[in-house]
Amino acid sequence: MNNKIYFPNFDGLRTIACLMVFFWHALQLGHLSTGFSAPFFQNLLVTFLNGKNGVSIFVVVSGLLITWL
C-alpha cells in the first residue's frame, strides 16, 4: 500500500517564501544600483518582500514537512 501524505498548500506557501527571497534580492540590487527611492516601493520591500521573513517561512514549513513525513 502506498499511503503517502501530501500537503499541496504547503507547496504554494514554500513557493511564495522562495519568491519573497528572490524578489527581495532582485529589487534590492536594482535599488542599490539605480538609486531608486520611491516610498511606496520601499514600504513594499520592507513589509511583504522581506527576505528574512521568506527564509523563516521556508525553513519552518520545510522542517514541518520533513518531520511530519
C-alpha positions in Angstrom: 0.0 0.0 0.0 1.1 3.5 -0.8 -0.4 5.8 1.8 1.7 8.9 1.3 0.5 12.1 2.9 0.7 15.2 0.7 0.1 18.8 1.6 -0.4 20.8 -1.6 -1.0 24.1 0.3 2.5 23.9 1.8 4.0 23.7 -1.7 2.3 27.0 -2.5 3.4 28.6 0.8 7.0 27.5 0.1 6.8 28.9 -3.4 5.7 32.3 -2.0 8.5 32.2 0.5 11.0 31.5 -2.3 9.6 34.3 -4.4 9.8 36.7 -1.4 13.5 36.0 -1.1 14.1 36.1 -4.9 12.3 39.5 -5.3 14.0 40.8 -2.2 17.4 40.2 -3.8 16.3 41.3 -7.2 14.7 44.6 -6.2 17.3 45.3 -3.5 20.1 45.0 -6.1 18.1 47.2 -8.5 17.5 49.7 -5.8 21.2 50.0 -4.9 22.4 50.3 -8.5 19.8 52.8 -9.7 19.3 54.9 -6.6 15.5 54.2 -6.8 13.9 55.5 -3.6 10.1 55.8 -4.0 8.5 55.4 -0.6 5.8 53.1 -1.8 8.3 50.5 -3.1 10.5 50.9 -0.1 7.5 50.1 2.2 6.6 47.1 -0.1 10.1 45.8 0.2 10.1 46.1 4.0 6.7 44.6 4.7 5.9 41.9 2.1 9.0 41.1 0.2 11.3 40.8 3.2 13.9 38.2 2.5 14.4 37.3 6.2 10.7 36.5 6.6 10.7 34.5 3.4 13.7 32.4 4.7 12.0 31.9 8.0 8.7 30.7 6.4 10.5 28.4 4.1 12.6 26.8 6.9 9.6 26.3 9.2 7.4 24.8 6.5 10.2 22.6 5.2 11.0 21.4 8.7 7.4 20.7 9.4 7.1 18.6 6.3 10.3 16.7 6.9 9.3 16.0 10.5 5.7 15.0 9.6 6.6 12.7 6.7 
